[in-house]
Amino acid sequence: MLEHESYSFSRLFLNRNLEFFFIQGVNDSDNFDEYWDGRTIEVIGYAVIYIDFETNEQKNFIYLIDSDNKKYDNAIKNTKKFIEQMTLSDKLSDRENFKIIKTKINGRVVSEPYKDFIKVVAKNEIPEFVLDL
């Protein structure tokens, strides 16, 4: 099973109720300098931080791209830690509220409008109108 040396997160979208990130697995992390980036970076999933404006409750979603040869334990652990650090909520329950979902949607290259891509990924968990706010 493939593992990654480290993980990075790249924000694609932000509005007052939603943040959407790519979860990227990084290998060969030492193979770069100011002239060359030889790291292998692979999108392995998506992280979503959603604030339900009716309840003012934060919901955290981790979407992992379904693959038989991948082990996701470290990716989940690092993504949870990342979301805990990104949250502005004072409530402990908001920092520990995670839903992990497997997805077949693999968006290595996404063009505008980004909202359409996010709607495809998070169609069942996040109301569509939230992206239009």
C-alpha positions as CSV (number, residue, x, y, z in Angstrom):
1,M,0.0,0.0,0.0
2,L,1.3,3.4,-0.9
3,E,1.9,6.0,1.8
4,H,3.1,9.6,1.5
5,E,6.0,11.2,3.3
6,S,4.0,14.3,4.2
7,Y,0.8,16.1,3.3
8,S,0.0,19.6,2.2
9,F,-3.3,21.5,1.8
10,S,-4.2,24.0,-0.9
11,R,-7.2,26.1,-0.5
12,L,-9.4,26.3,-3.6
13,F,-12.4,28.2,-2.3
14,L,-13.4,30.4,0.6
15,N,-16.6,32.2,1.5
16,R,-18.2,33.0,4.9
17,N,-19.7,29.5,5.3
18,L,-17.3,27.2,3.5
19,E,-13.6,26.5,2.9
20,F,-12.6,23.8,0.4
21,F,-9.0,22.4,0.3
22,F,-7.2,19.9,-1.8
23,I,-5.4,17.2,0.3
24,Q,-2.1,16.5,-1.3
25,G,0.2,13.6,-0.6
26,V,3.9,14.5,-1.0
27,N,6.8,12.2,-1.7
28,D,10.5,12.9,-2.4
29,S,10.0,15.9,-0.2
30,D,13.8,16.8,-0.2
31,N,14.0,16.8,-4.0
32,F,13.7,20.6,-4.5
33,D,15.7,23.8,-4.3
34,E,15.2,27.3,-5.6
35,Y,15.6,26.1,-9.2
36,W,14.0,22.7,-9.2
37,D,10.9,21.0,-7.7
38,G,11.3,17.3,-8.1
39,R,8.7,16.3,-5.5
40,T,5.9,14.1,-6.4
41,I,2.6,15.7,-5.3
42,E,-0.7,13.8,-5.7
43,V,-4.2,14.9,-4.9
44,I,-5.6,12.3,-2.6
45,G,-8.7,14.0,-1.4
46,Y,-10.5,17.1,-0.4
47,A,-11.2,18.8,3.0
48,V,-14.3,20.9,3.6
49,I,-15.0,23.1,6.6
50,Y,-18.7,24.1,6.5
51,I,-20.5,26.4,9.0
52,D,-24.2,25.7,9.1
53,F,-25.6,29.2,9.3
54,E,-28.9,28.0,10.9
55,T,-27.3,26.2,13.8
56,N,-23.9,28.0,13.8
57,E,-22.3,24.6,14.0
58,Q,-19.1,23.7,12.1
59,K,-19.1,20.5,10.1
60,N,-15.9,19.0,8.8
61,F,-15.8,16.7,5.8
62,I,-12.8,14.7,4.6
63,Y,-13.3,13.2,1.1
64,L,-10.8,10.6,0.1
65,I,-10.3,9.6,-3.5
66,D,-11.2,5.9,-3.5
67,S,-8.1,3.7,-4.4
68,D,-7.4,0.1,-3.5
69,N,-3.6,0.6,-3.2
70,K,-3.6,3.5,-0.8
71,K,-3.5,3.6,3.0
72,Y,-5.2,6.7,4.3
73,D,-4.6,6.5,8.1
74,N,-1.8,9.1,8.1
75,A,-3.7,11.3,5.6
76,I,-6.8,11.3,7.9
77,K,-4.7,12.1,11.0
78,N,-2.9,15.0,9.3
79,T,-6.1,16.4,7.8
80,K,-7.8,16.3,11.1
81,K,-4.9,18.2,12.7
82,F,-4.9,20.7,9.8
83,I,-8.7,21.4,10.2
84,E,-8.3,21.7,14.0
85,Q,-5.6,24.4,13.4
86,M,-7.7,26.2,10.7
87,T,-10.9,26.5,12.7
88,L,-11.8,29.7,14.5
89,S,-14.5,28.1,16.6
90,D,-14.1,28.1,20.3
91,K,-16.3,25.0,20.6
92,L,-14.4,21.7,21.1
93,S,-17.2,19.8,19.4
94,D,-16.5,21.8,16.2
95,R,-12.9,20.6,16.2
96,E,-13.8,17.0,16.7
97,N,-16.7,16.7,14.3
98,F,-15.4,14.8,11.2
99,K,-17.2,12.9,8.6
100,I,-14.9,10.8,6.3
101,I,-16.3,9.9,2.9
102,K,-14.8,8.0,0.0
103,T,-15.3,9.6,-3.5
104,K,-14.5,8.6,-7.0
105,I,-14.2,12.3,-8.1
106,N,-10.5,13.0,-9.0
107,G,-10.0,16.7,-9.8
108,R,-6.3,17.1,-10.5
109,V,-7.0,20.2,-12.6
110,V,-10.0,22.4,-11.9
111,S,-10.9,25.4,-13.8
112,E,-13.3,28.2,-12.9
113,P,-16.0,28.4,-11.8
114,Y,-14.8,26.4,-8.9
115,K,-18.2,26.2,-7.4
116,D,-19.3,23.7,-10.0
117,F,-16.5,21.3,-9.0
118,I,-17.3,21.7,-5.2
119,K,-21.0,21.0,-5.9
120,V,-20.0,17.7,-7.5
121,V,-17.8,16.7,-4.6
122,A,-20.0,17.8,-1.7
123,K,-23.4,17.5,-3.4
124,N,-25.0,15.4,-0.6
125,E,-23.5,17.1,2.5
126,I,-23.6,20.8,1.8
127,P,-26.7,22.8,0.6
128,E,-26.1,24.0,-3.0
129,F,-27.1,27.6,-2.1
130,V,-24.2,27.9,0.3
131,L,-21.8,28.2,-2.5
132,D,-23.7,31.1,-4.0
133,L,-23.5,33.3,-0.9
